[in-house]
Amino acid sequence: MQKLNTDPRIAGMFSGDRAWSLVAVAVLWALYAFVFYEVKDYLGDQQVVWTLAVFGGLVLLFNTAAIIAMVAHLSEAREEIYGLDLHYIDLAKKKSYS
């Protein structure tokens, strides 16, 4: 639930973190696909190829689920998380100006 007096910088920080998280997941999937494509010809046995595909898919599934859960947590607690960051950023700016 959002508060009425939210800092617009919080929304910006959250949207940036969400976007970079999705980019990281997309890059992870692309890297796994590329590595699997390049390695599968050297594996020989078809069972090894399937085993690598299944366990690589499980790693991708769990990593993707973890990133989605992290973004959901950031969404729920964005006032606390980003508010604290902004507090210290503002303090650092005040110290650098004085």
Secondary structure by P-SEA (a helix, b strand, c coil): cccccccaaaaaaaaaaaaaaaaaaaaaaaaaaaaaaacccccccaaaaaaaaaaaaaaaaaaaaaaaaaaaaaaaaaaaaaaaaaaaaaaaaaaaac
